[in-house]
């Protein structure tokens, strides 16, 4: 982990660098139960978490926002998450696996309060039981 920034203001992207993702390029959509909450843009080790729903290479579908946060922080084994039906990859699974395993190897988001990020939290009223 070399650099992490969180510019102030609503909608500001979270950006970070991770040497574990050097050489990896693409876009990973993040979804909670089928609802898009953001896109993780990876460009040769530089990561940006955006509120964008454009074209992507792969989609990571998680059961809860806590699962998304745990995967972005590298706190959860992605293989176990898939086996427990907490997460699944759609699209280019090779790219998606590289990104998720790269985050597991050394996530630059480990110390960032991304659980409060509008890109991850979104509108999860159903998840909160509201």
Backbone torsions as a table, in degrees:
resi	resn	phi	psi	omega
1	UNK	NA	122.7	-177.9
2	UNK	-111.6	-40.6	-172.8
3	UNK	-149.7	134.3	175.7
4	UNK	-135.1	133.1	176.5
5	UNK	-136.1	146.0	176.0
6	UNK	-137.4	94.8	-178.5
7	UNK	-67.1	143.1	-179.1
8	UNK	-73.5	157.0	179.4
9	UNK	108.4	148.6	-179.7
10	UNK	-66.4	136.2	176.9
11	UNK	82.6	1.9	179.2
12	UNK	-70.0	135.0	-178.0
13	UNK	-71.8	150.6	169.9
14	UNK	-91.2	130.0	-178.2
15	UNK	-130.2	146.2	-179.0
16	UNK	-160.6	165.7	176.0
17	UNK	-119.7	140.5	178.4
18	UNK	-139.0	118.1	179.1
19	UNK	-66.7	-21.5	178.4
20	UNK	-67.7	-17.3	-179.5
21	UNK	-112.1	19.8	175.5
22	UNK	-61.6	133.5	179.6
23	UNK	88.7	-6.5	-179.9
24	UNK	-98.3	132.5	-179.0
25	UNK	-136.2	131.5	175.9
26	UNK	158.6	-174.1	-177.1
27	UNK	-128.3	130.8	-179.0
28	UNK	-118.2	114.0	177.3
29	UNK	-75.9	138.8	177.5
30	UNK	-109.4	125.0	179.6
31	UNK	-128.1	147.9	172.3
32	UNK	-117.9	110.5	179.9
33	UNK	57.5	34.2	178.4
34	UNK	92.7	-6.8	178.7
35	UNK	-99.9	122.7	-179.7
36	UNK	-68.9	130.9	179.0
37	UNK	-117.0	-6.4	178.8
38	UNK	164.8	174.1	177.5
39	UNK	-131.5	129.6	175.8
40	UNK	-95.0	112.9	179.8
41	UNK	-94.9	124.2	-178.7
42	UNK	-115.4	125.7	177.6
43	UNK	-138.3	94.5	176.3
44	UNK	52.2	48.7	177.2
45	UNK	93.9	-12.7	176.2
46	UNK	-94.7	129.6	-177.3
47	UNK	-117.5	140.9	172.9
48	UNK	-136.4	132.5	177.3
49	UNK	-103.0	112.8	-173.8
50	UNK	-117.5	155.6	172.9
51	UNK	-92.6	63.7	-174.4
52	UNK	-123.7	143.3	178.3
53	UNK	-125.3	34.5	178.4
54	UNK	-75.3	-163.0	-178.9
55	UNK	-66.4	145.1	-178.7
56	UNK	-136.5	164.8	177.0
57	UNK	-89.9	-33.4	-178.6
58	UNK	-151.2	162.8	178.4
59	UNK	-128.4	131.6	174.3
60	UNK	-104.4	114.4	179.9
61	UNK	-103.6	121.2	179.6
62	UNK	-115.3	158.2	-179.4
63	UNK	-75.0	-37.6	-176.9
64	UNK	-139.4	164.8	176.1
65	UNK	-64.9	-31.2	177.2
66	UNK	-61.8	-35.9	177.2
67	UNK	-66.9	-41.7	178.1
68	UNK	-61.3	-47.7	-179.8
69	UNK	-60.5	-44.7	-179.2
70	UNK	-62.7	-39.3	179.4
71	UNK	-69.8	-44.4	178.5
72	UNK	-61.8	-32.8	179.0
73	UNK	-84.6	-8.6	-178.4
74	UNK	75.7	21.5	-175.8
75	UNK	-88.9	-11.8	-175.1
76	UNK	-124.9	141.1	176.4
77	UNK	-73.7	116.4	-175.9
78	UNK	-63.4	-29.4	178.6
79	UNK	-68.1	-42.8	176.9
80	UNK	-64.2	-40.9	179.1
81	UNK	-59.8	-40.4	178.4
82	UNK	-68.0	-45.0	-179.2
83	UNK	-63.3	-29.1	179.5
84	UNK	-92.8	10.1	-179.3
85	UNK	59.1	32.8	177.1
86	UNK	-95.8	-17.2	-179.1
87	UNK	-156.5	153.9	173.0
88	UNK	-152.3	152.3	179.0
89	UNK	-107.0	136.3	175.6
90	UNK	-123.3	153.3	178.9
91	UNK	88.3	-138.0	-178.9
92	UNK	-74.1	91.1	-175.9
93	UNK	-67.2	-28.2	177.8
94	UNK	-63.2	-48.7	177.6
95	UNK	-62.8	-48.1	-179.1
96	UNK	-58.1	-42.0	179.0
97	UNK	-65.0	-42.0	177.8
98	UNK	-59.2	-43.2	-178.5
99	UNK	-66.7	-50.1	-177.0
100	UNK	-64.1	-41.8	178.2
101	UNK	-70.2	-32.9	175.4
102	UNK	-64.2	-40.0	176.1
103	UNK	-65.4	-36.8	178.3
104	UNK	-65.4	-36.0	-178.0
105	UNK	-72.9	-28.9	-179.2
106	UNK	-179.2	83.7	-176.3
107	UNK	-82.0	127.9	175.2
108	UNK	-75.2	-11.3	180.0
109	UNK	-90.6	3.5	-174.6
110	UNK	-58.4	-33.7	-176.7
111	UNK	-107.0	3.5	-177.5
112	UNK	-93.2	138.5	-178.0
113	UNK	-76.7	62.9	-176.0
114	UNK	-73.0	-15.3	178.5
115	UNK	-65.4	-18.8	177.2
116	UNK	-99.9	2.1	-179.2
117	UNK	-69.5	137.2	178.0
118	UNK	-64.2	-18.7	179.5
119	UNK	-75.1	-29.3	-177.4
120	UNK	-100.5	-43.8	-176.4
121	UNK	-70.8	-50.2	179.0
122	UNK	54.3	-146.2	178.4
123	UNK	-110.5	89.9	-176.8
124	UNK	-105.0	46.9	-178.2
125	UNK	-60.1	-39.4	-179.6
126	UNK	-65.3	-37.8	-179.9
127	UNK	-66.8	-36.2	-179.0
128	UNK	-80.4	-7.7	178.7
129	UNK	87.2	12.3	179.5
130	UNK	-85.0	NA	NA
